[in-house]
């Protein structure tokens, strides 16, 4: 497995969102490719992320004990919810 040399570590209350494309093992953690952004996470996040491969996710880093990373599944761009939000946004223009 190729090593990713450049990645970002989320700061407290920083979020990333997009399609979860890949999860790779790296030294002392994992690197998840979310959209075009390689993001570093501690090893224990891997199990939670693996369920979302190929789907759009939002991940928030917190300072909450036992909830350091909150992972949320986002609707796909083709889902009715996303289409409705897009229509609402276009109506505001």
Phi, psi and omega in degrees: 000131180289143178274138176269123186271337182235124178208168182248142172252128180292141173271167178304133180061030170256144182234157174224145177212153181150185179288134176275105188270320187202150173232122181239143173285134176228172179303125176058029178167201178227160173236124178255132176268108181248108190064238178259002187260117172280122184240131179274138175224155174295156183307322186293346179281341185304315183299316179294321181288326185303331181290342187252009180305132180084001181244162177277130182229161168235132180233127180242130174268131181237177172251021180278126180301135180067006176219049185296323178236122177257126183245130180230135175281130178260151176296147178291161182296340182262001183286156178302324180297315180292321179295320179294318178297320179297316179297320179296317179296320180291330179291338181278343184297000000 
